[in-house]
Amino acid sequence: MKRIDSDNNDNFKVADLSPEVFEKIQLLQEKHDTEIELLASELNLQSHFIKDIMKDYRAPAIKKPRKISGFNVWQNNWWENVGKSMQILDSGAQQMCASSWKELNDDDRIHFENEAKKLNNLKDNESYIINAKARKTKLDKAIQEMRKMFRLLQVTCGMEFIAITVSNNSELRSHWFGSSIGEEFYHSYNILNEAIVPFRCFSILKKQEKDGVIKSITGTSNNALENIMDPTNPESTQTLLNDINYAKPNSRETRDK
């Protein structure tokens, strides 16, 4: 059976699979379901309950960063020029594209490889996300992954977690999340509430320092924190205290204004 090249087939879909490959995947799924049903019968549990546990407590898969190859750049160029009148799922067109790549001379191939390196460098140099909605989406997704990791470590290592996050600007509210026991502790006691305002103030100061708005606060951070948290300043402590809903961990309502 022909091996699927991961570099040249990152956009593979179910429709691209051969009947032989698709049948093997289906057989594996049937075997997987049968094993779950047998285990459910043995443990006197519902099969959907076992599936939920397997889903929630599995270790997050290590995601290999996708690197753009010279072939990917060439492929886009080929479809925009030569293959624009063809169907992308047409095996004949795919073969023509691959053959054209193999026929390139060394100079052209190096050109496309260099273009791919430039694109990969742009991906690696991540910067602040300008669009607020996109930032919130990325934050929500990352928090979901972290909470899965917390639940896994809670079961496998007997550890509980609380994460406190604050924004170093004025667009996302502070909030907190963690393992189930960690969130219950935060909700029941106000011990950690006192850390929210200093933490956020400090993050704002360090951001301003990094951006060159203020000079370095090294050695004077306590005084700087006292100034920004001055109770006589209506924009300081009380405003920041009102910026977190202690009763709602890990919620969009808590994070977003």
Phi and psi in degrees as a GROMACS rama.xvg file:
@    title "Ramachandran Plot"
@    xaxis  label "Phi"
@    yaxis  label "Psi"
@TYPE xy
-68.8481  132.449  LYS-2
-77.0755  138.524  ARG-3
-83.1691  118.912  ILE-4
-75.7652  116.913  ASP-5
-66.6932  -28.3543  SER-6
-74.1182  -36.8969  ASP-7
-96.1033  -4.00582  ASN-8
-132.583  38.2419  ASN-9
-65.0055  -22.1442  ASP-10
-99.0945  18.0095  ASN-11
-59.5853  139.289  PHE-12
-122.877  171.591  LYS-13
-55.9711  -38.9178  VAL-14
-63.4481  -20.5256  ALA-15
-82.4227  -14.4635  ASP-16
-75.9408  145.75  LEU-17
-75.6643  157.091  SER-18
-55.2132  -35.0635  PRO-19
-64.4793  -46.55  GLU-20
-65.6624  -44.8467  VAL-21
-62.707  -37.7302  PHE-22
-65.4317  -39.6325  GLU-23
-63.3033  -39.4699  LYS-24
-66.0981  -41.486  ILE-25
-63.3231  -41.0017  GLN-26
-63.2253  -39.3451  LEU-27
-64.3527  -39.997  LEU-28
-64.0057  -42.2528  GLN-29
-64.0346  -40.2148  GLU-30
-63.4998  -41.7958  LYS-31
-61.5579  -46.1402  HIS-32
-64.7242  -39.2631  ASP-33
-63.3457  -42.5402  THR-34
-63.5143  -37.46  GLU-35
-66.1429  -42.1743  ILE-36
-63.1693  -40.7038  GLU-37
-64.5148  -42.4189  LEU-38
-66.1388  -38.9088  LEU-39
-62.1845  -40.806  ALA-40
-66.484  -40.4354  SER-41
-65.4216  -39.7978  GLU-42
-93.7587  -2.04387  LEU-43
58.9562  47.6388  ASN-44
-125.239  162.623  LEU-45
-77.7889  138.927  GLN-46
-62.0152  -35.8296  SER-47
-66.2882  -29.1524  HIS-48
-66.6264  -42.3402  PHE-49
-64.4181  -40.5917  ILE-50
-63.0264  -38.492  LYS-51
-64.3389  -41.8021  ASP-52
-63.2626  -44.4289  ILE-53
-62.2098  -34.8244  MET-54
-73.876  -44.341  LYS-55
-78.7906  -29.7669  ASP-56
-110.712  10.6721  TYR-57
-76.7219  148.308  ARG-58
-67.394  134.3  ALA-59
-56.3129  133.601  PRO-60
-65.2778  139.772  ALA-61
-74.0659  115.792  ILE-62
-91.7719  117.647  LYS-63
-76.4557  121.428  LYS-64
-58.1863  129.657  PRO-65
-78.4753  121.723  ARG-66
-99.4656  134.913  LYS-67
-77.386  129.778  ILE-68
-99.8472  167.253  SER-69
-60.8943  -34.6978  GLY-70
-64.1316  -38.8282  PHE-71
-60.2971  -42.7831  ASN-72
-65.2595  -45.4265  VAL-73
-61.1307  -41.0482  TRP-74
-59.2444  -46.8454  GLN-75
-60.6043  -43.1824  ASN-76
-63.3545  -41.4338  ASN-77
-65.26  -44.3766  TRP-78
-67.5464  -32.5359  TRP-79
-72.2302  -26.6175  GLU-80
-109.078  -58.741  ASN-81
-85.3741  -42.628  VAL-82
-98.1068  15.0224  GLY-83
-65.1744  -20.6612  LYS-84
-97.1173  4.70247  SER-85
-105.878  163.33  MET-86
-86.9041  131.952  GLN-87
-65.862  -25.8819  ILE-88
-87.3528  -0.321267  LEU-89
-72.2907  117.373  ASP-90
-60.9291  -32.7434  SER-91
-64.4669  -40.4946  GLY-92
-67.3752  -40.3078  ALA-93
-60.9476  -40.6267  GLN-94
-66.5367  -39.745  GLN-95
-61.3792  -42.1045  MET-96
-62.9214  -46.3674  CYS-97
-63.7911  -40.2148  ALA-98
-65.7989  -38.9574  SER-99
-63.7819  -36.4812  SER-100
-64.3849  -42.0407  TRP-101
-66.7837  -26.3802  LYS-102
-85.0937  -5.67186  GLU-103
-64.3757  145.539  LEU-104
-78.2574  169.954  ASN-105
-60.9328  -39.6011  ASP-106
-63.7624  -44.1435  ASP-107
-66.2405  -39.6444  ASP-108
-63.8564  -43.1661  ARG-109
-62.2986  -38.0846  ILE-110
-58.3284  -47.881  HIS-111
-70.1285  -32.7909  PHE-112
-65.0918  -39.942  GLU-113
-66.7232  -38.3159  ASN-114
-63.2266  -37.6243  GLU-115
-65.3573  -39.9004  ALA-116
-61.8439  -40.1422  LYS-117
-62.2717  -43.4751  LYS-118
-65.8775  -39.0183  LEU-119
-66.1873  -36.6925  ASN-120
-64.7431  -37.3379  ASN-121
-64.7929  -37.4056  LEU-122
-69.2196  -38.1745  LYS-123
-70.383  -31.7432  ASP-124
-87.3321  73.6057  ASN-125
-69.699  142.07  GLU-126
-131.992  176.347  SER-127
-59.4784  132.855  TYR-128
-80.6398  115.708  ILE-129
-68.3131  -43.1019  ILE-130
-71.6809  120.682  ASN-131
-62.3572  -40.3214  ALA-132
-63.9708  -40.2414  LYS-133
-66.2241  -37.1751  ALA-134
-62.4447  -44.8154  ARG-135
-63.9731  -39.4637  LYS-136
-63.1394  -45.0284  THR-137
-63.9845  -40.9563  LYS-138
-63.3046  -46.468  LEU-139
-59.2463  -44.575  ASP-140
-64.82  -42.3586  LYS-141
-65.6531  -39.9024  ALA-142
-65.0775  -39.0736  ILE-143
-59.5021  -41.9792  GLN-144
-67.4018  -39.8862  GLU-145
-66.6611  -38.3794  MET-146
-66.9385  -35.2641  ARG-147
-62.1344  -42.2796  LYS-148
-65.0856  -39.73  MET-149
-60.1371  -44.398  PHE-150
-64.474  -39.1645  ARG-151
-63.4648  -46.836  LEU-152
-69.0621  -28.4878  LEU-153
-62.3365  -41.9038  GLN-154
-79.0482  -46.8153  VAL-155
-82.2039  -28.1039  THR-156
-120.735  -3.66063  CYS-157
65.5157  34.2221  GLY-158
-112.037  143.806  MET-159
-110.928  150.899  GLU-160
-135.259  145.664  PHE-161
-132.106  128.23  ILE-162
-116.132  128.2  ALA-163
-110.861  126.163  ILE-164
-121.131  141.86  THR-165
-132.606  153.836  VAL-166
-94.6788  138.981  SER-167
-92.8863  14.2863  ASN-168
-138.215  -165.951  ASN-169
-106.952  15.3963  SER-170
-100.41  -28.7945  GLU-171
-118.601  133.26  LEU-172
-75.894  159.241  ARG-173
-71.8591  153.322  SER-174
-161.232  -176.007  HIS-175
-148.479  155.389  TRP-176
-161.744  169.284  PHE-177
175.479  -158.35  GLY-178
-72.7887  169.397  SER-179
-59.6335  -43.4255  SER-180
-70.1679  -37.4359  ILE-181
-61.8437  -43.1646  GLY-182
-68.4656  -36.3512  GLU-183
-65.5225  -39.7657  GLU-184
-63.2539  -46.1321  PHE-185
-62.3953  -39.1696  TYR-186
-68.5778  -32.1852  HIS-187
-86.9048  -26.5721  SER-188
-125.45  151.478  TYR-189
-105.99  19.1071  ASN-190
-59.1808  -41.9984  ILE-191
-85.704  -11.1965  LEU-192
-59.0392  -34.1434  ASN-193
-65.6383  -18.2943  GLU-194
-84.845  -17.0452  ALA-195
-61.273  -53.8366  ILE-196
-63.7381  -49.9653  VAL-197
-58.9235  -38.9358  PRO-198
-62.4193  -46.5101  PHE-199
-68.0585  -42.2419  ARG-200
-58.792  -44.8647  CYS-201
-63.0654  -40.4174  PHE-202
-65.5643  -37.8748  SER-203
-64.6352  -44.0504  ILE-204
-62.7732  -44.7983  LEU-205
-65.6186  -35.6162  LYS-206
-64.8492  -43.4843  LYS-207
-65.3742  -36.3861  GLN-208
-64.4507  -44.5488  GLU-209
-63.1116  -36.9688  LYS-210
-81.5239  -2.65872  ASP-211
79.8546  12.6908  GLY-212
-72.9684  -37.7449  VAL-213
-128.774  165.822  ILE-214
-77.7774  169.797  LYS-215
-57.2235  138.508  SER-216
-98.6967  10.6312  ILE-217
-58.3689  128.22  THR-218
84.9099  -13.9314  GLY-219
-128.549  20.2607  THR-220
-62.2666  -35.4081  SER-221
-63.129  -45.5342  ASN-222
-64.1879  -40.4315  ASN-223
-63.664  -41.0651  ALA-224
-65.2556  -40.308  LEU-225
-62.0474  -38.7398  GLU-226
-67.2882  -44.5881  ASN-227
-74.3764  -20.2893  ILE-228
-100.774  15.5878  MET-229
-56.4648  118.078  ASP-230
-62.8589  -17.731  PRO-231
-79.9137  -9.85311  THR-232
-93.0166  111.392  ASN-233
-62.678  -17.2802  PRO-234
-94.2765  5.24761  GLU-235
-100.83  -108.355  SER-236
-57.1563  -53.7539  THR-237
-63.4717  -37.6151  GLN-238
-60.9253  -42.8312  THR-239
-71.1289  -34.6376  LEU-240
-64.2029  -37.1188  LEU-241
-74.127  -4.95438  ASN-242
-87.9068  2.69204  ASP-243
-134.659  136.662  ILE-244
-99.5367  103.684  ASN-245
-65.6068  -19.7165  TYR-246
-87.5736  -9.14882  ALA-247
-125.655  90.3897  LYS-248
-74.4088  147.671  PRO-249
51.5516  44.0536  ASN-250
-121.274  145.737  SER-251
-63.4356  -33.9045  ARG-252
-62.6474  -35.7457  GLU-253
-71.3309  -42.0386  THR-254
-76.7326  -40.4511  ARG-255
-98.0275  140.713  ASP-256
